[in-house]
Every structure is written in C-alpha cells, then in structure tokens.
Amino acid sequence: MTSALTWFKSSYSSNDGPDCVEVAITPATIHIRDSKNPERARLAVTGATWTEFLGFARHLG
C-alpha cells in the first residue's frame, strides 16, 4: 500500500537537477523512488539495508 506513503525529497536533490530522489519511511521499510517519475518502479529496503547504503554513499561523496 504505497499510495498512503509520505514522500520526502533528498536534501541533495534540486528542482532543476537530474538527481531527484525521494524516500518514504515506514516502521519496517524504506521506500525509494525517482521524484521526476514517481509512478515508475520503486525500491523498498529494510532499515538496516538503508543504513548500510548511507554509510557506503558517504564515502563516495
């Protein structure tokens, strides 16, 4: 039931840039989508997986 999710745009995304990521957080899952195309495929990961990804992404930037 992803229609009831509250989506938040990444603080690294801009309105005119190509990098537009939104996330929606539930108790069990983090949902990720492209804000420019919100009806397309989405990712859903556990909180532990999201935390691990963020740690990895920090080292890239």
Backbone hydrogen bonds, N-H to C=O, Kabsch-Sander energy under -0.5 kcal/mol:
donor,donor_aa,acceptor,acceptor_aa,energy
4,A,1,M,-0.7
5,L,2,T,-1.3
7,W,5,L,-0.7
8,F,23,V,-2.8
10,S,21,V,-3.2
13,S,10,S,-1.3
14,S,19,D,-0.5
20,C,18,P,-1.1
21,V,19,D,-0.5
22,E,33,R,-2.5
23,V,8,F,-2.6
24,A,31,H,-2.0
26,T,29,T,-2.6
30,I,45,V,-3.3
31,H,24,A,-3.1
31,H,29,T,-0.5
32,I,43,L,-2.8
33,R,22,E,-2.3
35,S,20,C,-1.6
35,S,33,R,-0.6
37,N,34,D,-1.3
40,R,37,N,-1.7
43,L,32,I,-2.6
45,V,30,I,-2.6
50,W,46,T,-2.3
51,T,47,G,-2.4
52,E,48,A,-2.1
53,F,49,T,-2.5
54,L,50,W,-2.6
55,G,51,T,-2.0
56,F,52,E,-2.0
57,A,53,F,-3.0
58,R,54,L,-2.1
59,H,55,G,-0.9
59,H,56,F,-0.7
60,L,56,F,-0.7
60,L,57,A,-0.9
61,G,57,A,-1.3
